[in-house]
Amino acid sequence: MLKRTRAVIFDFDGTLAKVDLDFAVMRARVVELATAMGAAEEPDGTLPVLELMAASAGRLAQSHGPGHGDAFIRKSQKIIRAMER
């Protein structure tokens, strides 16, 4: 019989486990892709990478059509998955 999950712990800041992800490099690679695809970075440059992806996809969808925004998300996710391995 399966037991019911009573809690889930998220360790986003590395307090419980060491994670070898360089979020600055990850963000820089996504910014590079966004720029190459025609989406300028947000003005202050402080959005976390997932929010940056959403904002860039929205700008690309508005300026180049929905397919362009969707393609950006797919390519960005591929960059992130490769870094997570």
PyMOL commands that set and color helices and strands:
alter all, ss='L'
color gray80, all
select helices_A, chain A and resi 23-37+49-64+66-84
alter helices_A, ss='H'
color red, helices_A
deselect
rebuild
show_as cartoon
